[in-house]
Amino acid sequence: MATRHALVAVAALLACAGSSRAQPTPDAPNTEATPQPTPALAGSAPGIDLGDSVEVTLNDGRRIVGELVEDNGARYVIRIGAVPTPFDKGDVRSLRRLPSVEEMYEERRASIADEDVEGRLRLAEWCRAHNRIDLALWETDQALEVEPANPRAKELQNQLIAQAKLNQESGKSPTDQVNANQAQKSRQADAARIAFPLLTPEQINLIRVFEIDLRDPPRMVVPRGTMEAFLDAYKGKVIPGRGIVPVTPEARDMFLHQSAPEALGWFFDARARELYPKVQVLQNPKSFNLFRDSVNRTWLTNACATNRCHGGEEAGRLWLYNLRSSTDAAVYTNFFILDRFRTSTGAKLINYDKPEDSILLQMALPRDQALTPHPEVSGPGKGRWHPVFSNTRDPRYQRVVEWIRSMYPQRPDYPIDYTPPTPRAVDSNGQR
């Protein structure tokens, strides 16, 4: 309690003492502001919402960085660290929105090569300092894929996993501890994410089978018993492009000794879908590595599926999973949701015939450049929408087009029973 009072006292001094300066974040400039016309401020200007990171410039030139938590007409309340600090509007020269953690992460990540282990670990530490344990874990996991024995990466991974478990058990972040209402919302959001149904390993394997490109197949196993079941069920049948399914013992034995991709080719051409679940695909097809790396773990999770957009209580009909974005469960579940989703007009989000026209891509462009602009976002607790891509020449945009083109062109109707979730009220105990 004494520590808390001390923090409040320090924050008050920072707000009032002309010779004091609040400690800026590493991303905030630490120079005196040059005089400029006072812009429209929060509550009257579009683009600054409660919960945004902001920089306050006071009339005496001091700059304060924190989170805007209240705008009651006469004053702003800025959360500096864990301390809500009031500022009279008459003392404020300007207020500007700072980039979100997701935006800053994207900018930093774009400048780091995939193989730069030290750079990715520095980024992981930055993510942890900004309370994004999920992003920190992703960067650490990827660093370990490049250097599995890296001791620093292993130690950081263990620390992050422990922190993630602690956050899940408590349902609180440091900021929540000074704001009971926000803590309740955080617990509800955590409970909702925990309850998010994910595709099973069997369903994921089935999608992998459907998406295999036999010209560049992943590692797979077709059990001998599955080959024998095919020979028994289709013996003597003419398979266009393949020939006759073997009948004689000698021909059957030759069939059983062929490679797994060759056997699967027979299954495909015979439309032997009843046998697909028995094929064990041990790696992602190339198309799903592209989806994971160019869509799900980057902008889809960090821009579209944040807690204040399609990953939280305000998701609307399209709710996406925003935890451990590199895991198979997250990757395939989010893909399946996007693939099955239909807009209110019945349109698909992904146009496999003309990828550039995909609504998924168009809604990530600036509204004035999009064939299908992203709708306006409004309402309590909702974040401000930002385009993901600067234009259609954006390399990230082009990588998504590449991913869509890599998918199997004759789109299958996966025989998978899965109902995508929609946000509903979740009580503090996680009951829906």
Residue pairs with C-beta under 8 A, 6 or more apart in sequence:
7 81
7 82
7 83
8 83
10 83
11 80
11 81
11 83
11 85
12 85
13 20
14 20
14 21
14 22
14 64
14 80
14 85
15 22
15 64
15 85
15 86
15 87
18 60
18 62
20 62
21 62
21 63
22 62
22 63
22 64
22 65
22 66
22 80
24 30
24 63
24 65
25 65
27 98
27 99
27 104
28 55
28 63
28 65
28 98
29 63
30 63
32 61
33 57
33 61
33 63
33 93
33 94
35 93
36 93
36 94
38 93
38 94
39 45
39 94
39 95
39 96
41 48
41 71
41 76
41 89
41 92
41 94
41 95
42 48
42 49
42 50
42 54
42 68
42 71
42 76
42 95
43 71
43 73
47 97
47 384
48 54
48 68
48 95
48 96
48 97
49 68
49 382
49 383
49 384
50 68
50 69
50 70
50 71
51 67
51 68
51 69
51 308
51 381
51 383
52 67
52 68
52 97
52 98
52 100
52 384
53 65
53 66
53 67
53 68
53 97
53 98
53 99
53 100
53 101
54 65
54 66
54 67
54 68
54 78
54 95
54 96
54 97
54 98
55 63
55 64
55 65
55 95
55 96
55 98
56 63
56 64
56 65
56 66
56 76
56 78
56 87
56 92
56 94
56 95
57 63
57 92
57 93
57 94
57 95
57 96
58 64
58 87
58 91
58 92
58 93
59 91
59 92
59 93
64 78
64 80
64 85
64 87
65 80
65 98
66 78
66 79
66 80
66 81
66 85
67 78
67 79
67 175
68 76
68 77
68 78
68 95
69 77
69 78
69 79
69 84
69 179
70 76
70 77
70 84
71 77
74 88
74 89
75 86
75 87
75 88
75 89
76 86
76 87
76 89
76 92
76 95
77 84
77 85
77 86
77 87
78 84
78 85
78 87
79 85
79 175
79 178
82 174
82 175
82 177
82 178
83 178
84 178
84 179
97 384
99 107
100 383
100 386
101 127
101 130
101 131
101 132
102 302
102 303
102 306
103 386
104 130
105 123
105 126
105 127
105 132
105 135
105 302
106 298
106 299
106 302
106 303
108 123
108 126
109 123
109 139
109 298
112 119
112 120
112 123
113 119
114 142
114 146
115 146
117 143
117 146
117 147
117 150
117 153
120 139
120 140
120 142
120 143
121 139
121 140
121 143
121 150
121 152
121 153
121 156
123 139
124 135
124 136
124 137
124 139
124 140
124 143
124 156
124 160
125 136
125 156
127 133
127 135
127 136
127 139
128 136
128 160
128 163
131 173
131 174
131 175
133 160
133 163
133 164
133 167
134 164
134 322
134 323
134 324
134 325
135 302
136 156
136 160
137 157
137 160
137 161
137 164
137 324
138 297
138 324
138 325
138 326
140 153
140 156
140 157
140 160
141 157
141 326
142 326
143 150
143 153
144 150
144 153
144 154
144 157
147 153
167 173
167 190
168 190
168 194
171 183
171 186
171 187
171 190
171 191
172 183
172 186
172 187
173 186
175 182
176 182
176 183
176 186
177 183
184 428
185 313
185 381
187 428
188 313
188 425
188 426
188 427
188 428
189 307
189 312
189 313
190 430
191 426
191 427
191 428
191 429
191 430
192 312
192 313
192 423
192 426
192 432
193 311
193 321
193 322
193 323
194 430
195 421
195 426
195 430
195 432
196 319
196 321
196 421
197 333
197 418
197 419
197 421
198 321
198 329
198 330
198 333
199 207
199 329
199 332
199 333
199 336
199 416
199 418
201 328
202 277
203 332
203 416
203 418
204 328
204 329
204 332
205 277
205 279
205 280
205 281
206 276
206 277
206 414
206 415
206 416
207 288
207 332
207 335
207 336
207 414
207 416
208 218
208 281
208 284
208 285
208 288
209 264
209 276
209 277
209 279
209 281
210 276
210 408
210 412
210 414
211 285
211 287
211 288
211 407
211 408
212 218
212 220
212 261
212 264
212 281
212 285
213 285
213 286
213 287
213 408
214 261
214 264
214 265
214 268
216 286
217 260
217 261
217 264
217 285
218 281
218 282
218 283
218 284
218 285
218 286
219 281
219 282
219 283
220 260
220 261
220 264
220 279
220 280
220 281
220 282
220 283
221 260
221 279
221 280
221 282
222 260
222 263
222 264
222 278
222 279
222 280
223 278
223 280
224 256
226 275
226 278
226 279
227 255
227 256
227 263
228 256
229 275
229 278
230 245
230 263
230 266
230 267
230 270
230 272
230 275
231 245
231 246
231 252
231 255
231 256
233 272
234 245
234 270
234 272
235 245
235 246
235 247
236 244
236 245
236 247
237 244
237 245
237 270
238 244
239 245
239 266
239 269
239 270
240 269
241 269
242 265
242 266
242 269
242 270
245 266
245 270
246 252
246 254
246 255
255 263
255 266
260 279
264 279
266 272
267 275
267 276
267 279
273 415
284 292
284 328
284 331
286 406
287 403
287 406
287 407
287 408
288 331
288 332
288 335
290 399
290 402
290 403
290 406
291 331
291 335
291 403
292 325
292 326
292 331
294 396
294 399
294 400
294 402
294 403
295 400
295 403
296 325
296 326
296 330
296 331
296 334
296 335
297 325
297 326
297 331
298 396
299 364
299 388
299 396
300 320
300 325
300 334
301 311
301 320
301 322
301 325
301 330
301 334
302 325
303 309
303 364
303 386
303 388
304 310
304 311
304 320
304 364
304 388
305 311
305 320
305 321
305 322
305 334
306 312
306 322
306 383
307 313
307 322
308 314
308 381
308 382
308 383
309 315
309 377
309 382
309 383
309 385
310 316
310 318
310 319
310 320
311 319
311 320
311 321
311 322
312 423
313 381
313 423
314 379
314 381
314 382
314 423
315 422
315 423
316 422
316 423
317 341
317 422
318 337
318 341
319 337
319 420
319 421
319 422
319 423
320 334
320 337
320 338
321 329
321 330
321 333
321 334
323 330
324 330
325 331
336 414
336 416
336 418
336 420
337 420
338 349
338 350
338 360
339 349
339 350
340 420
341 348
341 349
341 420
342 348
343 349
343 359
347 359
348 359
349 358
349 359
349 360
350 358
350 359
350 360
350 404
351 357
351 358
351 359
351 404
352 404
352 407
352 409
352 411
355 361
355 400
355 401
355 404
355 405
356 392
356 401
357 371
358 400
358 404
359 372
360 400
361 389
361 397
361 400
361 401
362 370
362 371
362 372
362 373
363 370
363 372
363 373
363 374
364 374
364 387
364 388
364 389
364 397
365 373
365 387
365 388
365 389
365 391
365 392
365 397
366 387
366 390
366 391
367 373
367 374
367 387
369 391
369 392
374 385
374 387
376 385
377 383
377 384
377 385
388 396
389 396
389 397
391 397
424 432
425 432
426 432
